[in-house]
Amino acid sequence: MVPDAVAPSRHTLLEDVFAILVGTAMIALGVTLFTKATLITGSTAGLALLLHYGTGVGFGLLFFVINLPFYVLAVLRMGWPFTIKTVASVGLVSLFSSLFPLWLQIDAVAPLFAALVGGSLLGLGMLLLFRHKSSVGGVNILSLFLQERFGIRAGYFQLGVDAVILVAAFFVVPADRVLVSLLGALVLNLIIGMNHKPGRYVGFS
């Protein structure tokens, strides 16, 4: 039997909860690695990291506040179930990213390792959320809307937005860290671009 020909099965509430917990934990761990190595990423997480490096305000708080305006688009374009799960995901990423440095003491991390492994964790975490009709807000909401409405691949759209944020990062963090961050952004978006496409996954919420 061809996998794509199988009728899609609906995710249960328990499956959605478990996926959101695992996905947000992976994203928060990736952010922890990025923060320790003073790296940057794209989307609202990248903006929150830039503000964190520039002001010293905690990433978790900044990430939660920046996402607030995007919930209007989520409600209008993606519906209440998606919005509720996204609000929960953003809240968990904000919470976990504040708690992980207390639970996981990292003295030092090589920037290249942080970019590759942290970028992979971010990409896999986002992919898991996407497949359960959730996101980490911000540009993720816009990219998912554009993919579902116009067929624009979410990962590739985010790659363009991430490029703008990485250029702005040259004014905030050392240039060598920005260049290393490009590898993390590439890994993240390749994971989403290659795996989040019509027919690749048949489950739905």
WOHU-V810881 format. One record per backbone hydrogen bond with DSSP energy under -0.5 kcal/mol. CO is the residue of the C=O (numbers start at 1). NH is the residue of the N-H. Records with the same first field share a line. If there is no record, write none. Layout:
# WOHU-V810881
CO: NH  NH
This chain:
# WOHU-V810881
2: 5
3: 6
9: 204
12: 16
13: 17
14: 18
15: 19
16: 20
17: 21
18: 22
19: 23
20: 24
21: 25
22: 26
23: 27
24: 28
25: 29
26: 30
27: 31
28: 32
29: 33
30: 34
31: 35
32: 36
33: 37
34: 39
35: 38
42: 46
43: 47
44: 48
45: 49
46: 50
47: 51
48: 52
49: 53
50: 54
51: 55
52: 56
58: 62
59: 63
60: 64
61: 65
62: 66
63: 67
64: 68
65: 68
67: 70  71
68: 71
69: 72  73
70: 74
71: 75
72: 76
73: 77  78
74: 78  79
75: 79
79: 83
80: 84
81: 85
82: 86
83: 87
84: 88
85: 89
86: 90
87: 91
88: 92
89: 93
90: 94
91: 95
92: 96
93: 97
94: 98
95: 98  99
96: 100
99: 102  103
100: 104
103: 105
104: 106
105: 107
110: 114
111: 115
112: 116
113: 117  118
114: 118
115: 119
116: 120
117: 121
118: 122
119: 123
120: 124
121: 125
122: 126
123: 127
124: 128
125: 129
126: 130
127: 131
129: 132  134
130: 133
137: 140
138: 141  142
139: 143
140: 144
141: 145
142: 146
143: 147
144: 148
145: 149
146: 150  151  152
147: 151
151: 153
153: 157
154: 158
155: 159
156: 160
157: 161
158: 162
159: 163
160: 164
161: 165
162: 166
163: 167
164: 168
165: 169
166: 170
167: 170
168: 171
169: 172  173
174: 177  178
175: 179
176: 180
177: 181
178: 182
179: 183
180: 183  184
181: 185
182: 186
183: 187
184: 188
185: 189
186: 190
187: 191
188: 192
189: 193
190: 194
191: 195
192: 196
195: 197
197: 200
204: 11
